[in-house]
């Protein structure tokens, strides 16, 4: 799961980063309310862990502004304010869950799994089908008319982003955020390289799908001749 952690306690951030990555999550860190809001509004994450007391902008205001912009990403508020009024206020302002500090990581992990199941993010053996290909996320297997290929983690994540948004022009920065997260070290040229890799993979699988370059904007996944409507399925 792609998680945005907005928390000004750097020691807690280091601990949570280690534990969350150990469970297989991709985590982007932010220690400031305004910067956190900017990342939140990119809509590139599947869950936000949001501290309530932040410098420059408090967590409730961050949450309010994101919800007003139509961002529906699940949010767990992390805070030392544990009175009933504080909990109600947080939930009324758009939080999906509320965890009072100090907390055990096992409880946070359980709440993340619960929200993931509720939102459909955590589906075992999640599979995507569009046109003449199918892709199984947990196995990273791309299947086309000529057989099945194993993709790298980055290739697979890139393909998932396209399959979640078929026949939709995706801006370069949106793709970068969703595949690489909020990593300041990533250069835009990395995206072009992986687009090249993915085009080769589709061709190796015998697919007629194309990744079209929309000059000055981004990329678009298009089907071959008379492809069926896209569908997404998950099963145990």
C-alpha positions, -999 to +999 in steps of 0.1 A: +000+000+000+012+035-008+011+055+025+017+092+031+029+098+067+025+134+078+041+136+113+065+162+129+079+138+154+110+126+134+119+098+158+083+084+155+086+088+118+118+067+116+102+040+137+070+038+117+089+040+084+109+009+094+079-010+106+056-001+077+083-009+050+089-042+068+053-050+061+057-042+024+042-007+023+057+022+003+059+052+026+064+089+019+073+111+048+064+148+055+070+168+087+050+199+079+013+207+075+015+228+043+039+205+025+018+175+037-013+191+021+005+196-012+014+159-012-021+149-001-037+168-030-016+149-055-041+120-048-012+096-053-016+076-020-039+048-008-038+059+029-027+090+048-015+088+084-020+123+097-007+139+129-032+164+144-006+189+158+017+200+129+038+231+122+025+257+097-010+240+094-027+217+119-038+183+108-076+190+110-072+219+086-051+198+062-078+172+063-106+197+057-088+213+027-082+179+011-118+168+015-130+201+000-109+193-030-126+160-034-098+138-022-113+107-007-081+088+003-087+071+037-071+089+067-061+077+101-055+106+125-026+101+149-028+123+180-022+128+217-057+144+220-078+115+231-109+130+247-143+121+232-148+156+218-114+153+200-123+120+185-157+132+173-142+164+159-116+144+139-142+120+125-166+148+117-139+166+097-133+136+074-111+112+092-118+074+087-102+063+119-085+078+150-056+065+170-044+080+202-007+083+210+011+064+224-001+034+205+013-001+197+023-006+161+003-038+160-029-018+165-020+007+138-012-022+115-046-038+122-064-006+115-045-001+082-055-036+071-091-029+081-092+003+061-075-014+032-102-042+031-129-016+034-116+005+005-108-024-017-070-016-017-060-049+000-074-076-022-055-109-024-046-120-059-059-088-073-062-091-111-068-065-139-081-073-173-082-049-203-082-056-240-060-086-247-040-087-215-044-095-178-022-087-149-020-102-115-005-077-090+008-099-062+025-123-087+035-095-111+024-117-140+014-101-173-005-125-196-011-118-233-019-137-265+017-151-266+020-162-230+029-150-195+058-128-184+071-118-150+075-080-146+098-062-123+082-044-093+084-010-110+071-022-143+042-039-125+033-008-106+034+013-138+012-012-156-013-012-126-016+026-128-025+024-165-049-005-159-066+014-131-071+043-156-076+027-190-081+050-220-074+080-198-046+106-204-023+105-173-001+134-166+036+127-161+037+141-125+007+119-116+024+088-129+056+097-112+038+102-079+019+070-080+048+048-091+077+064-073+059+083-045+072+115-031+108+107-038+127+139-046+156+119-061+135+106-090+142+122-124+115+125-151+137+105-174+131+074-153+095+075-164+104+075-201+128+046-195+101+025-178+075+034-204+100+020-230+104-012-209+067-017-205+061-012-242+086-040-249+069-062-223+035-058-240+050-066-273+067-097-259+034-109-245+019-105-280-004-077-270-019-051-294-022-026-266-003+006-270+010+033-246+005+065-266+026+096-258+005+127-254+031+153-261+036+179-234+011+161-211+017+124-204+007+090-216-024+070-225-031+033-226-051+023-256-065-011-266-060-029-299-089-037-322-123-041-305-111-047-270-137-055-244-146-031-216-120-029-188-127-048-156-110-054-123-115-084-101-101-097-068-105-131-053-091-151-025 
